[in-house]
């Protein structure tokens, strides 16, 4: 498990606040998780989820912790999110995490998947 002050990706303050809120609403969950899976229109897709307990975090996973929150990117997905910025956007008709990935060479129209 790696925790450093020099993060390989940017997790904005608004994203951290939203992750903390999600964990506050789900006190039985340990951390918010982001994975990159094969699939989607462009080849890869992001999958959000939770880790239920600390033991779910595997060796090689990247764990970011702060006062009220924990965020994990699994070891396999790290190579796809290095340099990425993760933000939270509040909008009138819906809010979501927004991922800006500089290694993505293409994306689908729905914004759910990307290609490298």
GIBEL-V43205 format. One record per backbone hydrogen bond with DSSP energy under -0.5 kcal/mol. NH is the residue of the N-H (numbers start at 1). CO is the residue of the C=O. If there is no record, write none. Layout:
((NH/CO) (NH/CO))
This chain:
((2/61) (7/5) (10/84) (11/9) (12/10) (12/86) (16/12) (17/13) (18/14) (19/15) (20/16) (21/17) (22/18) (23/19) (24/20) (25/21) (26/22) (29/26) (30/51) (31/51) (32/70) (33/49) (34/72) (35/47) (37/35) (37/45) (39/43) (44/114) (45/37) (46/112) (47/35) (49/33) (51/31) (56/53) (57/54) (61/58) (62/73) (63/2) (63/61) (64/71) (66/69) (69/66) (71/64) (72/32) (73/62) (74/34) (78/74) (79/75) (79/76) (80/77) (81/77) (81/78) (82/78) (83/8) (84/81) (85/100) (86/10) (87/85) (87/98) (89/96) (90/88) (91/89) (94/91) (96/89) (98/87) (99/97) (100/85) (100/98) (101/99) (102/100) (104/101) (105/115) (106/115) (108/113) (111/108) (114/44) (115/106))
